[in-house]
Amino acid sequence: MNRINPSYIVLLLAIVLGVVLYQNHKIQSLIAQKEKRVAYLEDVAKEIATLRNYWGDKKLQKRRVLEIVNTSFVKRFLKDQQKSADRYKIRLEDIDAPNADRIADKIFNSFVKIGSFSMKKKEKTKLSMEVEFRF
């Protein structure tokens, strides 16, 4: 009776092996989830870096704003412009409705930061527009 039955030892080793395999599978599934999360976060980080480079470049923003301001149909109505280190404000006067629509489309469809935008009716057919761009 002092001896341990070898089948008990084999059964104990089988149980230990089953627990080890279960823990291994559980850890591998956690690692796979973490790898997917890391890959997702890398994609998000790349997108953020791309957007930061695209929107955060002041020289590129200034160039885009100057392209808008220097177009012939905007320059025609330009009455006042104020430049500062991080802002560019323009005032456009005596704009008729089709040209106002065209200018607004040009501004809103370009990749520029707009601080403020206002339109005021001056006469029946004329508008004034103030736009503040930010760099």
Secondary structure as GFF3:
##gff-version 3
##sequence-region A 1 135
A	DSSP	alpha_helix	6	56	.	.	.	ID=ss1
A	DSSP	alpha_helix	58	69	.	.	.	ID=ss2
A	DSSP	alpha_helix	72	75	.	.	.	ID=ss3
A	DSSP	beta_strand	78	83	.	.	.	ID=ss4
A	DSSP	beta_strand	87	95	.	.	.	ID=ss5
A	DSSP	alpha_helix	97	108	.	.	.	ID=ss6
A	DSSP	beta_strand	113	121	.	.	.	ID=ss7
A	DSSP	beta_strand	127	134	.	.	.	ID=ss8
###
